[in-house]
Amino acid sequence: MANTASAKKRIRQTVRATARTRARKARMRTFIKKVEEAVDGGNPAAAAAALKAAQPEMQRAAGKRVVHANQVARKLSRLSARIKSLGTS
């Protein structure tokens, strides 16, 4: 257990920061899930709209360093490729 005032404050700050990080990650995963569901449903227009809504949220998470920027770039690229393949088939 923390003994100093600064250690107690650090614990309080960490709890709040962890809650923010978890919420942002969960929000990002929800947006990704909506895109994947639209892709699985075979609707390219809905999938493109879902990706357009998901992209800023994912970029924001990368900007806040909640997830690595390369991870977001990879996920966006793969989702875009899946949506693109819907249009050709």
Secondary structure, DSSP 8 states (H G I E B T S, - for coil): ---SHHHHHHHHHHHHHHHHHHHHHHHHHHHHHHHHHHHHHT-HHHHHHHHHHHHHHHHHHHHTTSS-HHHHHHHHHHHHHHHHHHHH-
